[in-house]
Amino acid sequence: MFHRSWKGLSVIAGLVMAMVAGRSAAPAADGYTGRPYGGSPASIPGTVQAANYDEGGQGVGYGDTSPGNYGGSYRFDDVDIEPSWEGGFDVGWIDPGEWLNYTVNVAASGTYVAQIRVASPWGGAFHIGFNGPSSVWTQVEVPNTGGWQNWTTVSVPVTIGAGVQQITLQADWGGFNFSYIDVGGASQSITPASANGTRLNVATWNIQINDNSEGHARSAMDAMMWFGPRPDVVVIQEAYRDWLDTYIDELQRQTGQWWDGRFATHCESGAWDGSRCTSEWYQGVAILSTYGIIDSSSTLFPFSDCWTSARAGLRAALNVNGTPVQVFTTHLQTGGCTDDASARYNSMGRLKSWAANFSTPQLVAGDFNADADQIVTTSGMSPNFVDAWAIAGQGWGFTAFAPNPNMRLDYWFSDASLRAQPVDANVVYWTGGISDHYPVQTTFVIR
């Protein structure tokens, strides 16, 4: 896949320079008809994924010199997208003069640093621009990184104004891949979280127990390692008790890193005797981490549904560069056999009381089996916990049910101290038929 040439290698130098000279500044905001991918502008400070360029098509969201998506991944227009070895996707097969637009919302005026993730076997160059209140247009060189998937970060300071505007990235010379832009480091008005803490990349996914084979277990872990940025912590629901070691083994195979994990099973239907579970179910929840687990525990929320008499809650304390981070997960009641809403409210009340016994920062993830009008309320997870999507997500964030989701059932939360501050959140929609849910990927900055 990665032994390739530029699409436009035969373009003569004069034409190349004419294409580059054709745009001397970022496009004007007035009259712009593009729409942000996912429905809402990306937040700055924050990360903008290369493949999430604006909607609007050729000449609006992007300018591409050849028809079709050479990489065949993620989106189906003329921009060439492929899976990145770092996870997620990158834009490749870039020719001189091609460009991409990204609608963003800058929180505060100031001097920032734009960090662009690139790879190239021989080097290249591009311009990056911010229009509207910013009027930035500056060239950035891409070094020879030794390969199409040997990634490095190039940085450029930019002084930008507050408000909604477009980032434009235009290739001066092709021959490089582009993965994402991370804009942070404002010198005034706002201090980006990344300046003061550790970025922790996490993902949660209901991987669907209908297929309890080893192959399905490994496929789910493989898919999560294609996310960009690659998760440091993976939380799964509808996990199979007997595959914990398999989940860990596959993560280690895919990443070459050491992983640790914990598992908790639900209590099967009719097995809760009022004080304990007399028979564990085969299904449960798991927390898997590249950071060492220094402590863990589990509990049961004894409110029945169609499938269980008590739902599991699991906690793992991670050592994140010297800071203990408490990660919790659960999978709440569903099915319609009982009053599921009351069971969920009671379970969330128990979860909040349980979590209060442990240090902060705290993260909570899982399949809560209801939309935000139940979950992100004082009867639900508020005010103890803050919905990460409300801070760092874009669009509706629907996660269920594939292939046409219309509900947000899956969440990441940070405790109200915001010592774990969400800075980016995405729903990953390319996971195919592995599950009827789509995963939620989030980046927190841990202080």
N, C-alpha and C positions, 0 to 999 in steps of 0.2 A: 504493500500500500504506500509506503513512504519512499520508494525509489521512483521518483517522478521528475518531470521537468515543468517549467512554467507553461501555462496554456499558450501564452503569446510570445514565445521565444523568438519568433520571426519578426516581431515588431521592430522597425528601424529606430535608431536613436533619435532622429528628428521628431518622429511621431511621439515617442516617449516623452520628450521634453515639452512638446506642445500640449500633451494631455496634462502633464504636471502643471504647466504654466496656466492652464485653463481655469484653475481655481487658486486664487491668491489669498483667500480668506475663507473662514468657515461660512457655510450658507446662511443667508439672512433668516431670522426667525419669522419675520412678517410674511404671511401667506403660506407658511409651511403646512402641508397637508398630511404629513406622516403621523402615525399613532404609535405610542410606546408599546412595546411588546408586553403582553400580559395585562394591558389596560391602564397602568399607572406609571408615571415617570420613576426611573430608578433614583434612589436617594444618594446624594453626595453630602458628606463623606460616605463612601461605600464602594462596592464592587459592581462593575457592569460586565456581564459575560459577553464575549465576542459574538456568540450565536444569537443573542437577544437584541439584535438591531431592530429598528422601528419597522412597523408594518406600513404598507403603502406601495410596495413593489419597486420595480426598476425605475430609477430616476427620482425616487422619493426617499424610501428607506435605505436604498443601496444603489450603487452603480457597478455593474459587473459586465465584463466584456464578452462573456460566452454564455450560451443558454444551458440551463440545467445545473443540478447540484452534483459536482464530480465526486464528492465524498458520500453522497447518498444517505446522509444522517440528519435527524432532528427537524429540519424544515425543508419544504419542497418548493423552492423557487430557484433563482439563479446563483445564489451565494453558495460557495463550496465548503461544506461542513463535514467534519469527520470526528470520531472519538479521539480524545486526547489521552496519552499515556499517563497524564497526571490526574485523570478523571474528568468527567464532563466532556465538552466538545471544544474544538478549535476551528477557526476559519483558515483554510489553506488554499493552495493553487492560486495565489494572489498575483495578479498582473499589475504593471504600472498603470496608474490612473484610476484603479478601482477604489471605491470608497463605501463607507458604512456610516449611518447616522444613528444616534442613540439619544432619546429624549430623557433628560435628567432634571431633578429638582435640587438645587444647591441650597443647603440650609442657611449658610451665612457667607457674606463676602469675605475674602481673605486670600492669602497666598497658600496654595496647596501643592502637594507633590502628586503628579500623575505617574503611576507605576504600571507599565504595560508588559504583560507576559508574552514573550516571543521565542521562536526557535527558527534556526536557519543553518543550512550546511555551508553557506558562503557569505551571508550578510545581505543587508538591504537598507531601505530608508522609507520613512513615511512622515506625513504631517498629521498633527493632532490639533483640533480646533474646538473652541467653545464659542457659541454665537450669542446673540441677544445682549444681555447685560455685561458680557465678558469680553468679546472681540479678541479672542486668542487664536493665533495660527502659527505654529512653530514646528520645526523639523526635528525628528528624532532618528538617530542611526541605529540599525539593528546589527549586532556583531555576529561573526561566525561562531555559532554554538556547537558545531560539529555534527548536526543532524536535524532532521525535521521534528524530532520529538525530544531533543536535548534542550530543555527550557532554561531561560534566564529572564531576569527582569531589567528593563531599561526605564530610567526615571527622568522626568523633566518637571521643573517648577512652573506653576501656572498661577496667575493672579486672576481670580474670577469673581463675578458678581453673584448675588443671591437670586434665586428664583428659577423658574422653568426655562430650559434652554436645550440646545442640541450639542452633543459631542460628535464631531466628525473625525474619522480616521481615514486618511487617503494615502494609498501607496505611491511613493515616488519611484521606487524600484521594487520589483516583485522578488519572489524567491524566499519568502519567510512565512511562517505560520503565526497566528495571533490567537491568544486564549482568553485574556480578559484585561480590563483596565481597573485598577484600584486607585481611587482618588482620596487622599487623606492628608493630614499634616497641616491643617489651617493654622496660621500664625495669629489670627485674631478672631474674636467673636465666638469661636467654638473650638474646643480641644477634642480632636478625634480620639475615640476610645483606643485605637490601635497604638497610640503613642504611649499609653500607660499600662498596658497589660499584654496578656498572651491570647492570641487568636485561637479559638477552639472550634474546629469544624465538626459538626454533628449531623446525624440523619436518623429519622425514625420511619419505620415502615411496618404496616400490617402485611406480612408476606403470604397470607392465606394458607390455611392448613389443609385445604381440600386435596392437595398433592403433598403427602407426607414422605415422599421418597428422598433418598440421599441426593439424587440429581437435582431436585427442586431446591433443596437446602443450599447446595453449592451454587446453583444458578442465581439465587437471590443474593448471596454474598458477592458473587462476581459482579452483578449489576451495580451494587452499592459502591464498589470500588472504581466504577467508571464515573461517578459523580465528580463534579469539579466545583470547588476544591475537594480533594479526597477526604472523606470523614476520618477524624481521629477517634470518634465514638459512634457506635452503631447501636440503636435501640430497636428491637423487633417485637411485634405482637403476632399472635397465632403461630408462635414458634413451637417446635416439636421437642419435647423433653429429651428424647434419646439422641438428638442431633447437636447438642451443645458443643461437644468436641469437634464435630464436623464443621460447624459454623466457624469455630476458631481456626481449625486447620486450613479451611479454604481462604480465610482472610490473610493468614500468614503466607500461604502460597502466592496469593495475588500481589501482596505488598512487599514481601521479604522482611516484614517487621514482626516483632513479637506482639501478640494480642492476649488479653486476659478476658474472662467472661464470668457472668453469674446468671442463674436461671431461677425462676419461681413458677410453680404450677398453680393453676386454679383448682378449686375444690369442686369435684364433679357433682352433678345434680343429686340431691338427697343425702349427701355425705356430710353436711354440716350438722353437728349434734347440739349446737347452741354455744359451744365453747371451743371446739376444735374440729378439724377436718379428719374424717375417718378414712377417706379414700381420695388420693390425689388424682387429678385428671392428667391425660397425656399432653395437654396443651397448656401453654403459658407465655411468659414474657421473658426477655433476656436483655442484658446490657453487656456490650462487648467494647473493649477499649484498648488503644495502644498505650495509654497511660496506666501505671500500676494501680490496681484496686487495693486500697489500704484497709478497707472495712466494708462490710455489706450486711444487709438484713432484709427480711421480707415480712409481710403481713397479709392478712386476708380481710376483705370487705364483705361481711356476711349478708349480702342482699341479693336474693336469687333472681335468675332470669330463666329463659328457656333452656339454657345449656349448663348452667353452673348453679351451685348453692352459695358460692362465695368467689369473688374475683381477687386475683393476686395483686399486691403492690410490691415492687422490688426497689431496693436502694443499693447503690454502689458509690462509695467515696473514692474519688480519683485523686492522685497526686499529680496536679498539673503545674509542673515547674515550681514545686514547693508550696502551692496553694491547694488545700483540700477542697474539692468541688463535689458536692452531693448531687448525684443524678438519680432521679426517680422515674419509674415507668409503671403504667397500668393499662388495662384494656377493659373498659367499662361495659355495663350491661346492655343487652339488646334482645330483640326477638319478638316482643309483643305479647308474651305469655303472662307477664305481670305488669305492674306500673314501673316501666323501665326508667322514666324520668326521675321518679322519686328514688329509685335504687341508685341512679347516677349521682343525684344530689347528695344522698347520704354517704355514698362512697367518697365523693370529693371532700365532704366535710371531715371524714375520717382521715383522708390523705393529708389535708392541711394540718390537722392536729398532730398526726404522726410526724410530718416534716418539721414541725416546730421544735422537736426534740434535738435537731441536728444543726450544725453550723451552716453559715452561708459562706460563699454563694451556693445557690441551689438551682438545678434545672429539672424540669418535669416534662416528660414526653409520653405520647401514646395515642392509641385509638380511643377517643372518648365517646364515640358513637352518637354524637349530636352536634348540631351547628352551634355557632358562637352565641346565639340567643339563649342557650342553656348553659354553655360551658364557660363563657367569659362574662359571668355575672357574680354578684355577691353570694348567690346560692351555689355557684359553681366554684371556679378557681380564684376569683377576685375576693378581697383586695390583696390576699397574701401573695398572689402570683400575677405576673404581667404577661399577656399574650405576645410572643415574639413577632408574630405575623403583623400585628397592628403597628409595630414599630418599624420593622425592616422588610416586610413583604410587599409585593406588588400585585394588584388585581384581586380576584376573589379568593384564590387559594384553595379551590375545590380539589378534594382528594379522592372522592368516591362517587359513583362506582365506575370503574373503567368499562368500556372505552369512552364514555360520555359523562364525566363527573359533574354533579350539580350540588354537592354537599361538601362542607368542610368538616371532616370528622377527626382529622389527625393534627396534632398540635405540638409545639414547643413552648414552654413557659420558663421565665426567669423569676426568681423571688423578687419581692418588691424593693429590696435594697439596690437592685440593678448592679450589683458587683459583677454579675454576668450580664453584660450589655449586648443585646442582639444588634448586629450591624448588617446582616444580609439574610434573606430567607427566600427559598424557592421551592415550588413543587416540581418534581421531576416527572415529565410526562412521556418519556420514551421507553419505559420498562416493559412494554409489550404485554404478553399474556402471563407473566409470572404471578401476578396478583390482581385482585379486583380493586385494590387501593393503589394510589400513587404515593411515593415517598415524599417526605418533607425534609429538605436540607436547610440547615441554619448555621450561621457563624456567630459565635459570641466572643466578646473580648472579656477575659477574666482578669479582675483586679484583686 
